[in-house]
Amino acid sequence: MSGKRTAPRAEEFAQSARHVLFVEGGGQNAVDPQVLAALLGNTGVSVQAMGPSYHVASAAEALHEYHPDYYFLVDRDHHDRRIVEKSWRKFPDPATSNLLIWRRRELENYFLIPEYLEQSQFLSCTSVRLRNTIRNTAQTRIFLDVANLVITRLREELKKNWIKHFSSSTGLETKEKALKKLLNRPEFGTMKRRVAQKVRADLIERTFKKCCKEFLGDEDKPEFGAGGWMEMISGKHVLPKVINHCFRVRDTQGRALPQKERPEVVLKDLLRKPLADQPDDFQELHRLISERVNA
């Protein structure tokens, strides 16, 4: 097989616009591309879904050399703050991968900002009730997200490149020799001790308490202004419940829309409001894309 690199078939992803922003989501009903199209509609960039985040990140790595006008945007998920901020400082950077990472866990987390949601024409409750609903809905799953963050961090630490491949066939000339040399690799014992250390109950408890503090600050439950729960909780799960409790969304005949259709309507409506009224990251994304398209 030749070692020559060939360009990926970019036409499988985009066939029309020169400037394309690829985001997470699958199918025609994916939320991210539809709501971001509302935000970026006047920039000249086409927004398209490309499946889960690892598909988007992989495409960003593979395509940047061949398509500098393709941009990629993914949820923050478990990414470290330093990596996130680096992506914003360097975006768009065709010399790397044109990959941008949201500062909040998911796109939906930006719509948990009460002051932003209050601008919606579909809001059907008071500001006090809206805030209470956001806070109470977050409370129902916050420790699920904390516990899962502990697991994610543990998995990320343990999957680092802890053993390298053999670089020479010396000592591996036969099946028996190869097996013996493989079993004698000291890294296996090191990894076993490392795993045992990482999964000690006291260390897991320490990490759990640290994550609780990151989410809640010094509080025992979600409170506005305390901790980073609004950025770190799963907005995809919290936001739809908030919208179903606090928003009245109807079709042109005055009939209530099905619950699963309401979030998209509310989000797209908010994103059509003046750019100055949008969250800071939305304004910055709009500026970065506009500058690149008009360069």
Residue pairs with C-beta under 8 A, 6 or more apart in sequence:
7 65
7 66
8 59
8 62
8 63
8 66
10 63
10 66
10 67
10 70
13 20
13 22
13 48
13 50
13 59
13 63
13 70
14 20
14 22
14 46
14 48
14 70
16 46
17 44
17 45
17 46
18 69
19 43
19 44
19 45
19 46
19 69
19 70
19 71
19 289
19 292
19 293
20 45
20 46
20 47
20 48
20 69
20 70
20 71
21 36
21 40
21 45
21 46
21 47
21 48
21 71
21 72
21 73
21 289
22 48
22 49
22 50
22 56
22 59
22 60
22 70
22 71
22 72
22 73
23 32
23 33
23 36
23 47
23 48
23 49
23 50
23 56
23 72
23 73
23 74
24 30
24 32
24 49
24 50
24 51
24 52
24 53
24 56
24 73
24 74
24 75
25 31
25 32
25 33
25 49
25 50
25 51
26 49
26 51
26 52
27 49
29 264
30 49
31 107
31 108
31 263
31 264
31 267
32 49
32 107
33 47
33 48
33 49
34 264
34 268
35 107
35 264
35 267
35 268
35 271
36 47
36 73
36 107
36 271
37 47
38 267
38 268
38 271
38 272
39 271
39 278
39 282
39 285
39 286
40 47
40 285
40 286
40 289
43 286
43 289
43 290
43 293
44 293
44 294
45 71
45 289
45 293
50 56
50 59
50 72
53 74
53 75
53 77
56 72
56 73
56 74
56 99
57 72
57 74
57 97
57 99
59 70
59 72
60 70
60 72
60 97
60 98
60 99
61 97
61 99
63 70
64 70
64 94
64 95
64 96
64 97
64 98
68 94
68 98
69 292
70 98
71 91
71 92
71 98
71 100
71 289
71 292
72 97
72 98
72 99
72 100
73 99
73 100
73 101
73 102
73 285
74 99
74 100
74 101
74 102
75 101
75 102
75 105
75 106
75 107
76 84
76 101
76 102
76 103
76 104
76 105
76 106
77 105
77 106
77 152
78 149
78 152
78 153
78 156
79 101
83 101
84 101
84 102
84 103
85 103
87 99
87 100
87 101
88 100
88 101
88 103
88 284
90 96
91 98
91 99
91 100
91 288
92 98
92 100
92 288
92 289
92 292
100 285
100 288
102 109
102 110
102 281
103 231
103 281
104 110
104 230
104 231
104 232
104 235
104 281
105 231
105 232
105 233
105 234
105 235
106 234
106 235
106 236
107 235
108 235
108 236
108 238
108 239
108 263
109 230
109 231
109 233
109 235
109 239
110 116
110 235
110 279
110 281
110 282
111 117
111 235
111 239
111 266
111 267
111 270
112 134
112 138
112 230
112 233
112 235
112 238
112 239
112 242
113 230
113 279
114 127
114 130
114 131
114 134
114 224
116 270
116 277
116 278
116 279
117 123
117 130
117 242
117 246
117 270
118 127
118 130
119 270
119 273
119 277
120 247
120 266
120 269
120 270
121 269
122 247
122 248
122 249
122 262
122 265
122 266
122 269
123 130
123 246
123 247
124 246
124 247
124 248
125 133
125 245
125 246
129 246
130 242
130 246
131 224
133 241
133 242
133 245
133 246
134 238
134 242
135 221
135 222
135 223
135 224
137 238
137 241
137 242
137 245
138 222
138 229
138 230
138 233
138 238
139 221
139 222
141 233
141 234
141 237
141 238
142 215
142 216
142 221
142 222
142 229
142 233
143 212
145 215
145 232
145 233
145 234
146 208
146 211
146 212
146 215
147 208
149 211
149 232
150 204
150 207
150 208
150 211
153 207
153 211
154 198
154 199
154 204
154 207
157 198
158 194
158 195
158 198
162 187
162 190
162 191
162 194
163 185
163 187
163 188
163 191
166 172
166 181
171 177
171 178
171 181
172 178
172 181
197 203
213 227
214 227
214 228
214 232
215 222
215 227
215 228
215 229
215 232
215 233
216 222
216 223
216 226
216 227
216 229
217 223
217 226
217 227
218 226
219 226
219 227
222 229
222 233
224 230
239 263
240 259
240 260
240 262
240 263
243 249
243 262
243 263
243 266
244 259
244 262
247 262
247 266
248 256
249 256
249 257
249 261
249 262
249 265
249 266
250 256
250 257
251 257
257 265
271 278
271 282
275 282
275 283
275 286
276 283
278 286
